[in-house]
Each structure stands twice: as structure tokens, then as C-alpha cells.
Amino acid sequence: MYALVMFVCYLDGGCADIVLDVLRDEQQCLAVMQEQQLRHAGCYPIEDFIDGFWFSTDQGQNMHR
């Protein structure tokens, strides 16, 4: 299963990851992402969220500083 995640960064510098949907497989997730014309989004395996391997945009943003 894959999560369709949208990334939103605010003008004040804060960022958020918003799970829009959970889909059966990556191909279905990518199709929905294209259909909705989401450019700042991605498809990620649900197991990454559950197992704690997920880096939020806030964590990723701090890694590059």
C-alpha cells in the first residue's frame, strides 16, 4: 500500500506533510497524483511511515542546513 503525500511549505519557513490518500500500489498512486496534477507530492510505501523510516519535510529541510 502507498500513501499519496502532499508537501506544503509556508512563508514563515514551516513545512507540513499531508497524507491525501492511501492506495493499493505505486502505479495507482502515481496515476492519482497525475490526475490531480499534484507537482509537490509523492507516493511512499505505508511501511515507511509505520516503521519510522519516514522523514518529514521539516526533518529533511533541517538536514540540508
Buried (B, 14 or more C-beta within 10 A) or exposed (E): EBBBBBBEEEEEEEBEBEEBBEBEEEEBBBEBBEEEEBEEBBBBBBEEBEEEEBEEBBEEBEEEE
